[in-house]
């Protein structure tokens, strides 16, 4: 399986990239209708070779090209790029939440649930002064709660209909 990154369309030049194993990066560029594609292969930053070729529509890159031409793809961005262009998250005015808390959902219902989880942690004689992160468990019923600038992390799991708090 190959993961193809669509890097965008700049001045009519469509650009794609994928890793070809063993430290090789392949870049494909073309102009609509993309009958011929310029392929460049790199090892790290060193250009190994450049060639021109066609890609049948049924290949992975052929399908990606068709989707890009039809406007069905959005350019790939690194997490750093996404963070720099992301809209600021609305502030949730709640003293228990840290200013940069990572929340699965910041709706009023979720904030109420987070308060209930904090109360449950405290009722089990664990410490949670502020919430750093809160999210549902992925593979089971329950939640993961991180507190005090990520100093403490708790699993709050449904065990036989009872919520059980354990320290990670």
Residue pairs with C-beta under 8 A, 6 or more apart in sequence:
2 18
2 19
2 20
2 60
3 18
3 19
4 16
4 17
4 18
4 60
4 61
4 64
5 16
5 17
5 18
5 76
6 14
6 15
6 16
6 64
6 67
6 68
6 73
6 74
6 75
6 76
7 15
7 16
7 17
7 75
7 76
8 14
8 15
8 75
8 76
9 15
9 68
9 75
12 31
12 32
13 29
13 30
13 31
14 29
14 30
14 31
14 32
14 34
14 65
14 68
14 69
15 27
15 28
15 29
16 27
16 28
16 29
16 61
16 64
16 65
16 68
17 25
17 26
17 27
17 28
17 76
18 25
18 26
18 61
19 25
19 26
20 26
20 41
23 43
23 44
24 41
24 42
24 43
24 48
25 41
25 42
25 43
26 39
26 40
26 41
26 42
27 39
27 40
27 41
27 42
28 37
28 38
28 39
28 55
28 61
28 65
29 37
29 38
29 40
30 36
30 37
30 38
30 65
32 69
33 69
34 65
34 69
35 54
36 52
36 53
36 54
37 52
37 53
37 54
37 55
37 61
37 65
38 50
38 51
38 52
39 50
39 51
39 52
39 53
40 47
40 49
40 50
41 47
41 48
41 49
41 50
42 48
55 61
55 62
55 65
56 62
57 63
57 66
64 73
67 73
77 85
89 106
90 106
91 99
92 101
92 103
92 106
92 111
94 111
96 114
96 115
96 118
96 130
96 131
97 103
97 111
97 114
97 130
97 131
98 130
98 131
98 132
98 149
101 131
101 132
101 133
101 134
102 132
102 133
102 134
102 135
103 110
103 114
103 133
103 134
103 135
104 110
104 134
104 135
104 136
110 134
113 143
114 131
114 134
114 145
117 134
117 143
117 145
117 156
118 128
118 131
118 145
118 147
120 156
120 163
120 165
121 127
121 128
121 145
121 147
121 154
121 156
121 165
122 128
124 165
126 152
126 154
126 165
126 167
127 147
127 148
127 152
128 145
128 147
128 148
128 152
128 154
129 147
129 148
130 147
130 148
130 149
131 145
131 146
131 147
132 146
132 147
132 148
132 149
132 150
133 144
133 145
133 146
133 150
134 143
134 144
134 145
134 146
135 143
135 144
136 142
136 143
136 144
137 143
137 144
137 155
137 157
140 157
140 158
141 157
141 158
142 155
142 156
142 157
142 158
142 163
143 155
143 156
144 153
144 154
144 155
144 156
144 168
145 153
145 154
145 156
146 152
146 153
146 154
147 153
147 154
152 167
153 167
153 168
154 165
154 166
154 167
154 168
155 165
155 166
155 168
156 163
156 164
156 165
157 163
157 164
157 166
158 164
